[in-house]
Amino acid sequence: MTVVNAKDKSTQLVVIGGGPGGYVAAFHAADLGMKVTIVDPELNPGGVCLYHGCIPSKALLHAAEIIREAEHAKNFGIDFGKPKIDLSKLRSWKDDVVSKLTGGVGQLAKLRKVEHLRGLATFENSGTLKIKINDNESYKLSFENAIIATGSSPSQIPGISIDSKNVLDSTTALNLDNVPKSLLVIGGGYIGLEMGTVYAALGSKVTVVEMTDGILPGADRDLAAELFKRIENIFDSILLKTKVVGLKEEKSGIKVSFESDDGSQTEKKEQLFGKVLISIGRQPNSKNIGLENIKAETDKFGFIKIDLQRRTAESSVFAIGDVAGEPMLAHKASHEGKVAVEVIAGRKTVFEPKAIPAVVFTDPEIAWCGLTETEAKASGRDVKILKFPWRASGRAVTLDRSDGLTKHIVDAKTGRILGVGIAGPRAGELITEGVLAIEMAALASDLELTIHPHPTLSETVMEAAEMFEGQSTHYYKPKRK
């Protein structure tokens, strides 16, 4: 990887942002023979995902999983005693994971001769960027094509502003400066629940507050219910239909003002917490990059408008990843990056996935792809809902984890798999079979007739599919009269 400080350069393709969308696009373009430049402020490519998101959070979630598993082992006669947590060493291990992976990506960039310019990029026109190195130094970079992959940033609560070391966002929560006695997580989405899981395992009393009537509003309700049953025993409290209307710094923490509404009356209360984590979503990083100097447009939410080829209204400029719209997922960004590069290379391709998997790395994990039951019913489709409870899975029982569920959304007439949802340990690893089934227009019978290894959790995918024509081998559901 070459870091260049020379003035006024040119490149065939410039990728603005070095996250999983940006560096995958850059690497693919280099593999196709293009001269490629990445502009990103970090030492190595990796973006928020590798530096401040997916990777460090999953490292901490793994540590939390070990703590929970050790406690869970008491159920079958193994007692490890109370864990001794060296927070400094845990932080160092997490940082080492990040360093290894970002360093590896940097080495891959070097091997591919991808040029890396450290700085911030702003469009001057449809063929020129201004690269700002610091307050006193900048230069111009001319390009033939550009891919915007600037990602997203944590959203803040509208109308509430507070500057306190005890108020965290999804980035600062990963620093693990200390473990507070009590933590309020504002937002019942995947980021809040994952980080709440980490802090609860480390010893915090965690409270989650969510404005809607359920956690993970966009997820399948059956899967969210499986998760809720477990985390309500892990967290100190889960407040639904409740919003935060005020945050105030106190000597001993943050005083939080709540407002809850059960439909009949509104209730207000206050409570003191050691720390507060704001995790109400993310917003696209589409400001301050000079879009006003090119033809690219944004929608009312700040997402850059693109077509199926990921092209903006400016024909030489493409946009991918979080900045280009939902879902804000690293693997979606990577796939978009490849599509954009293929288009730039002159190949006929568009971004038309039938299923993009989503995974929440809590305990249990939940994962889904394709249509959810709610979406299927809202669209008026005639579907069959096939559910296989993990209490009927031999492998789940050997793990002492019978709290899971595998679910298929199937076209009632054709048997085509339209959606798959899984709740349970390693659901994120299992969901790929569902993604492949949807992409290949597989039928329930295809999954049923595919021999799955025994005893495994993957068998639940097969057994759920068996229920389309009748009964699952290991789960009998009486027919309605």
N, C-alpha and C positions, 0 to 999 in steps of 0.2 A: 504494500500500500504506500503510495507516494504522497506525502503532504507537501503541497506547493504554495509558496508565498509570492511567486512571480506576478507581475502585473499583466493584466489584459490577456486572457487565454481564450482558447476555443475548444469545443468538443462536439462530437456528433450527437451524443445524448447526455443530458444532465438530469440527474435524479435528485430532487430536493427533499431530503429526509432519508435517514439511514436505518429505518425500522424494518420489520419483517416484510413490509410491502416494498420499501425502497431498495433494500440491499438484494432481495430476491430478483427484482426487476433489473437491477444493475448487473447482477451476475449472469442472468439469462441473456441479456443484451451482449455482454462480453463474450459469452459462449457462442453467440451467433456472429461474432466478428466485429462488433461495433466498438468505437472508441467511446468509453463511458467515464463520466465523472459523477461522483456523489458529493453533494454539499451537505454537511451536517456538523454541528458544533462539538460533538463528542470525539474522544480520541480514536475510537473504532466505531464502525457501523454497529447497529443493534437497536437503536431507538428506545422508546419508552418501554416496550415489551421486555427487552433484555436487561435494560438498566434499572427501570423503575416500576415494572408491572408484572407481566406473566412469569418471568423466571424467578426473581427474588421472592415473589409471593408464593409460588409453588414450592420453593425450597423451605420456606417457613411452614407451609401447610404440611409438608412431609414430616417436619419435626413435631408439629401438633398431632399428626396421625400416630406417630410412635408413642407419644405421651398417652393418647387415648387408648391405643391398643394395649399398652402396659396395664392401664387401669382396667380395661375390659377383660384381661386375662384372669382376673380374680374369679370370674364366673366359672372358669373350669379348672381352678385349683393352682394357679400360678400367681404368686404375689411378688412383684419386684420392689415393693415399698414405694415411698413417696419420691418422685423424681427430684434430683438436684439440678437446677438449671443455671448454667453459666451464661448469662446474657451476652457478655462480651465475646465469648467464644462462639456463640450461636450467630451473632452479628458477623463475626469474622468469617465463619463458614459460608454464610449467605453471600457475603461480598466476594469470597473466593470463587463461588459458583458463577457469579456474574462476570468476574474478571476472566475466568477460563473461557466462557462462551463468547464474550465480546472479543477477546483476544483471538479466538479461533476464527471468528467472522472476519476480523481484520487480516488475518493470515490468508484466508480464502480470497479476499479482495486483492491482496498483493500478488498471489499466484495467478490471478486472472488479469493482472495489470489494470485494475480499476483505479482510477485516480481519485483520491480523497482530499477534498478541500474543506478544512475546518473553518466554519463561519456560518453566517446567516445570509440567506439569499432573498433578494427582492427583484421582481420583474421591472425592467425599465421599458421593455417593449417585447414584441413577440419573438425576438431572437437574441435578446441580451439580458443578462442578470447582473445585478450589483452584488458582490460578495463582501460582506462586512466582517472583517477579522476582529477588530476592536473599535473603540470610539475614535481612534486616530488613523486607522488603516483600512482600506477597502480597494477593490479593483473590479474590473468588468470581465464577464465570461460570456462569450457568444456561443450559441448552440443552434443545432438544426431542429432538434426535438427536446421537449422537457416533460418529465413526469413529476407531478406534485404529490409528495407522500409525507406531508408535514404532520399527520396524526391528529391527536386531540389532547385536551387538557381537562383536569377536574372542574366540574361545574360548582358554583357557589349558590348558597340559598338566597333567592331574590329578596332584597330589602333588609338583609342581615349582614352586617360587616363587623368583623372582629379580628384583631391582630394579636394572637396569643400563641405561645409555644404549646399550650394545652389543647389547641384546636388543630386537628390533623386533617390532611387529605390523603388520598390513596398513595401518594408518593412519600410524604413524611411519616406515615404510619409504618412504612417498611424499615425506617431507620432504627426502630426498637431502642430509642433512647432510654426508656424504662418501661416497666409494666405497671400501669396504674391499678389501684385497688378497684376502681370502677371506671367503666368506659361506656359512653353512649355512642352508638352507631346510628347516624341519621341516614336512612335509606335502606330498604329491604331488598336491594338488588344483589347481584352476584358479588360485586367488589366488597360491599359492606358485610355480607354474610361470610365471605372467605376470610377477611381480616378479623371479623368478630370471632370466628372459629379459632384463629391463631391466638388472639389475646386471651380468650377463654381458657385454652389449653395451658397457657403460660401463667394463669392465675387470676386474671381480671374477672370481676363480676360485670358481665356484658349485658347491656340493654339495647334492643333494636327498636327504632321507631319508624313506622312506614305509613304514608298517607292513605294508601289504598286498603282494601279489606283483606289483603293476603300478601305474603312474601313472593318475590320473583314474579311481578305482574305479567310478564310476557311468556312465562313458562307454562307448560301443560299443568292443569290444576291437580291431577292425580299425582304427578311427580312432586310438585310443590308440597302436597299434603304429606308424602312420605318423608320429605326433608323436615317439615315442620314438626312432625311427631318426635323426631330425635333432637332437634336443636332447642325445642322448648325445655328440654331437660338439661341441655348444655348451657344455655344462656340464662341469665338471671330473670329477664323479662322480655317479652315481645309485645310492643304496643302498636296495634293496627288502627286504622282510621284516625290517626293522630299526626299532627304536624308540629314542628318546632317554630315558635313565633318570636323567640328571643334568646340570645346568648349573652351572658354577662360574666366578666372576669371577677373572680373572688380570690382571696388569699389561698384557700384550700382547693381551688379548682374552678370549674365553670358552672354557673347557675343557669339552668335551662328552663325556659318557659314553654309548656306544652298546651296545645289546644286539641281536644278530641271531640269527635262527633259520632254518636251512635245512631243518628237518624232522628232521634226524638229530642235530644238536647245537647248543648255544647258545654263541655267541661274544661276548665282551665286549672293548671297546677304547675308547681315549680319543683325542681329536684337538682341536687348538686352532684356533679360527676368529676372524677379526677381528670379525665380527658374526654374530648369529643372528637369523633371521626365523621367528617362530612363526606358522604359517598352517595350523592343523589344523581350521579350520571356524569357524562363527559360532553364537552363541546368541541367542535372542529377547529383546528388551527388554520383558519382561512384568512385571518386578519393580518395586516402588516407584512404581506408578502408581495404587494404590488399588483394585485389582481385588477385594480382600477386602470392599470396601464396596458392591459391586454383585453381581449374580448370575453374572457371567462366570466361566468356569472355564478352567483350563489343564491340559494333559496332562503326562505325566511328564518331557517334554523342555522344558516351559515355554511351549509354543505355546498360544495362546488357541484354545479350541474354538469352531468356527463351523459354520454350516450352508451349504448351497449358495448362499444369498443373502448370505453373509458376515456373518450375524447371530449374535451371541453368545447365551448363555442369558438375558441382559438384553435385552429386546425393543427398547429404544431405542438400544442400543450395538452397533456393528459393528466388525469387525477385518479388516485387510487387510495384505498384504505379508509381510515376513520374520517378524513377530511372530505371524502366523496360520498358519505352516507352510511346508513345502517345496513347490516349489523356491524358494530365496531368490534371486529374480531381479527386477530393477527393472521389466521389462515385464510380468511376471506381476502385480506389485503395482499397476501402473497400470490394468490391465484389471480387477482386483478392485475398485479404487476406483470405476470407472465403474459396475460392477454394483451395488455398495452404494448409490450415489447414485440409480440407477434405481429400486431397491427403495424407498428413502426417498421418492422422488417418486411412488410408487404404481403403478409399472409392473411388469408381470410379466416378471421376468428372473432367471436363475440363472447361476452361474459353472460352465460345463461345456465348457471347451475340449477339443478332441480332440488338440491338440498344442501344447505350449509349447516354443519353441525354446531351446536352450542353446548358448552360444558360448564357446569358450576362445580368447582373443586372443594365442596364442603364435605361433611360426613353425615349421611351418605352423599356421594357424588350424584348429580343428576345430569342427564344429557338427552338431547332430542334433536331431531332433524325432520325436514319436510313439514307437512301439515300437523298442527295440534288438533285435538278433538274440538276445542272451541272454534278454531278457524274453519274446520270442516263443516261444523254445524252452521256457522254464520254464512258460509257460502252456499248452503242448501244442498250439499252433496249427500248422496245416499251412501253411507259408510257403515262398516262393521267395526266395532271396537273390541279388540282382542287383548285380554290382560292375563298375564301369568304371574302370580304372586311368588316371591322368592322363598316363602316358607315351604313351597313344594319342590324346591331345588336342593338336591343332595349336597352340592358343593357349597351353597349358601349356608346350609345347616352345619356343615363341618367347620365353617368359619364363624359359627355362632352369630350369623348375620342374616336372619330371615325377614328383615324389615324392608326388603327391596321389591321392585316391580318392573316387569318388562311389558311394554304396551305397543301394539301396532294399530295404526289407522289404515283400514283396507277398503278399497272400493267394493261395495256390496255385490255388484254384478260380476265384475271381472276378476276380483281377487287381487288386483294390483296394490302393491304396498305404496301408500301415500305419505305415511309418517311413522316414525318410530320414536319411542321415548323409553328411557331406562333410568331407574333410581336404584342405587346400591353401590357397594365398593367397586371401583374401577369402571364405572359406567362410561367414563370418557374414553376408555380403551375399547369398550364393546360397541359403541355407537357407530363405528366405521362400517360395520356390516350393514347397518340400516341405511347409511349414506349410499353405499354401493348398490344396495337393492333398489333404492329409489332412482338413482342415476341410470340403472340398467333396465328400469321398468319391470322389475321382478315381481312375480306373483307370490302370494302366501305359500302356495304349493312349492315354489322354488326353494324357499327357506326351509320348509318342512322336509323336503327330500334331500337337502344337503346334510350329509353326515357330520355331526358335531362331536368333538371329543368328550369323553365322559371320565370323571365328573368335572364339569367346568361351568362357569357362570354363562358362557356363550350358549349353552344348551337352552337357556331361557328364551333366547331369540327364536330357536326352532320350535320350542314347545308352545310359545304364544301363537306362532303361525299355524300349528296343528289345529287350533281351535276354530279356524275359519270354516272347515268342513264338518267339525264335530267336537271331539273332546281331546284335550291334551293327555298324553300318557300318564303324567304324574299329577294332574289336577283335574278333578271331576267337578263340573259345574252343572247342577240340576237344571234341566230345561224348564222354562216357564210354561205353565199350562194355558 
